[in-house]
Amino acid sequence: MNRVKYWLSMVGLGLALVGVATENRYVIWGAIAVLGLAVLIRFVSRRRERMSGTDEAEPDE
């Protein structure tokens, strides 16, 4: 799951840079959506860890 969060974050940041450079609103909104998804996945994975009672970090996949 760590890799998914990492790649979503990198894709979102890349889209944001491209969107700002080209001044394309649709690309910027796409970046916001991808970054929002990465944050949502992060919160869901932390909540699952708390509910399961383990505070250990996830192993890399």
PyRosetta script that sets phi, psi and omega in degrees:
from pyrosetta import init, pose_from_sequence

init()
pose = pose_from_sequence("MNRVKYWLSMVGLGLALVGVATENRYVIWGAIAVLGLAVLIRFVSRRRERMSGTDEAEPDE")
pose.set_psi(1, -28.8)
pose.set_omega(1, 178.9)
pose.set_phi(2, -62.4)
pose.set_psi(2, -38.6)
pose.set_omega(2, 179.3)
pose.set_phi(3, -65.5)
pose.set_psi(3, -38.3)
pose.set_omega(3, 179.5)
pose.set_phi(4, -63.3)
pose.set_psi(4, -46.6)
pose.set_omega(4, 178.7)
pose.set_phi(5, -61.8)
pose.set_psi(5, -41.8)
pose.set_omega(5, -179.7)
pose.set_phi(6, -62.3)
pose.set_psi(6, -50.2)
pose.set_omega(6, -176.8)
pose.set_phi(7, -67.8)
pose.set_psi(7, -37.0)
pose.set_omega(7, 175.8)
pose.set_phi(8, -62.9)
pose.set_psi(8, -40.0)
pose.set_omega(8, 178.2)
pose.set_phi(9, -64.8)
pose.set_psi(9, -43.9)
pose.set_omega(9, -179.9)
pose.set_phi(10, -65.6)
pose.set_psi(10, -41.9)
pose.set_omega(10, 178.2)
pose.set_phi(11, -64.1)
pose.set_psi(11, -42.6)
pose.set_omega(11, 178.7)
pose.set_phi(12, -62.3)
pose.set_psi(12, -43.6)
pose.set_omega(12, 178.0)
pose.set_phi(13, -65.6)
pose.set_psi(13, -39.9)
pose.set_omega(13, 177.2)
pose.set_phi(14, -62.8)
pose.set_psi(14, -44.4)
pose.set_omega(14, 177.7)
pose.set_phi(15, -62.6)
pose.set_psi(15, -38.7)
pose.set_omega(15, 179.1)
pose.set_phi(16, -62.9)
pose.set_psi(16, -43.8)
pose.set_omega(16, 179.0)
pose.set_phi(17, -63.4)
pose.set_psi(17, -43.6)
pose.set_omega(17, 178.8)
pose.set_phi(18, -64.9)
pose.set_psi(18, -42.0)
pose.set_omega(18, 179.7)
pose.set_phi(19, -63.0)
pose.set_psi(19, -41.0)
pose.set_omega(19, 178.2)
pose.set_phi(20, -68.7)
pose.set_psi(20, -41.7)
pose.set_omega(20, -178.8)
pose.set_phi(21, -64.8)
pose.set_psi(21, -38.5)
pose.set_omega(21, -177.9)
pose.set_phi(22, -94.9)
pose.set_psi(22, -5.4)
pose.set_omega(22, -177.7)
pose.set_phi(23, 55.6)
pose.set_psi(23, 40.9)
pose.set_omega(23, -179.6)
pose.set_phi(24, -101.9)
pose.set_psi(24, 114.2)
pose.set_omega(24, -177.5)
pose.set_phi(25, -63.0)
pose.set_psi(25, -37.9)
pose.set_omega(25, -177.5)
pose.set_phi(26, -65.2)
pose.set_psi(26, -37.8)
pose.set_omega(26, 178.3)
pose.set_phi(27, -68.7)
pose.set_psi(27, -39.8)
pose.set_omega(27, 178.5)
pose.set_phi(28, -64.1)
pose.set_psi(28, -43.1)
pose.set_omega(28, 178.0)
pose.set_phi(29, -66.1)
pose.set_psi(29, -35.1)
pose.set_omega(29, 174.1)
pose.set_phi(30, -62.6)
pose.set_psi(30, -40.6)
pose.set_omega(30, 177.7)
pose.set_phi(31, -63.2)
pose.set_psi(31, -42.7)
pose.set_omega(31, 178.7)
pose.set_phi(32, -61.6)
pose.set_psi(32, -42.0)
pose.set_omega(32, 179.9)
pose.set_phi(33, -64.2)
pose.set_psi(33, -44.1)
pose.set_omega(33, -179.1)
pose.set_phi(34, -66.4)
pose.set_psi(34, -43.1)
pose.set_omega(34, 178.5)
pose.set_phi(35, -65.9)
pose.set_psi(35, -37.1)
pose.set_omega(35, 176.2)
pose.set_phi(36, -63.3)
pose.set_psi(36, -38.8)
pose.set_omega(36, 177.3)
pose.set_phi(37, -64.6)
pose.set_psi(37, -40.1)
pose.set_omega(37, 178.3)
pose.set_phi(38, -62.9)
pose.set_psi(38, -42.3)
pose.set_omega(38, 178.6)
pose.set_phi(39, -66.4)
pose.set_psi(39, -41.8)
pose.set_omega(39, 179.0)
pose.set_phi(40, -61.2)
pose.set_psi(40, -43.8)
pose.set_omega(40, 178.0)
pose.set_phi(41, -62.6)
pose.set_psi(41, -38.4)
pose.set_omega(41, 179.1)
pose.set_phi(42, -62.8)
pose.set_psi(42, -45.8)
pose.set_omega(42, -180.0)
pose.set_phi(43, -65.4)
pose.set_psi(43, -40.5)
pose.set_omega(43, -179.8)
pose.set_phi(44, -65.1)
pose.set_psi(44, -42.0)
pose.set_omega(44, -179.5)
pose.set_phi(45, -67.4)
pose.set_psi(45, -37.2)
pose.set_omega(45, 176.7)
pose.set_phi(46, -67.1)
pose.set_psi(46, -38.9)
pose.set_omega(46, 179.3)
pose.set_phi(47, -64.6)
pose.set_psi(47, -40.6)
pose.set_omega(47, 177.8)
pose.set_phi(48, -62.5)
pose.set_psi(48, -39.3)
pose.set_omega(48, 178.4)
pose.set_phi(49, -63.3)
pose.set_psi(49, -42.8)
pose.set_omega(49, 179.4)
pose.set_phi(50, -66.5)
pose.set_psi(50, -40.1)
pose.set_omega(50, -178.3)
pose.set_phi(51, -69.1)
pose.set_psi(51, -31.8)
pose.set_omega(51, -179.6)
pose.set_phi(52, -79.9)
pose.set_psi(52, -13.2)
pose.set_omega(52, 177.0)
pose.set_phi(53, 88.9)
pose.set_psi(53, 5.9)
pose.set_omega(53, 177.7)
pose.set_phi(54, -109.6)
pose.set_psi(54, 135.8)
pose.set_omega(54, 176.9)
pose.set_phi(55, -106.5)
pose.set_psi(55, 16.1)
pose.set_omega(55, -179.4)
pose.set_phi(56, -76.9)
pose.set_psi(56, 150.2)
pose.set_omega(56, 177.0)
pose.set_phi(57, -72.6)
pose.set_psi(57, 150.9)
pose.set_omega(57, 178.1)
pose.set_phi(58, -70.9)
pose.set_psi(58, 142.5)
pose.set_omega(58, 174.4)
pose.set_phi(59, -73.0)
pose.set_psi(59, 148.3)
pose.set_omega(59, 176.2)
pose.set_phi(60, -67.0)
pose.set_psi(60, 140.1)
pose.set_omega(60, -179.2)
pose.set_phi(61, -88.4)
pose.dump_pdb("model.pdb")
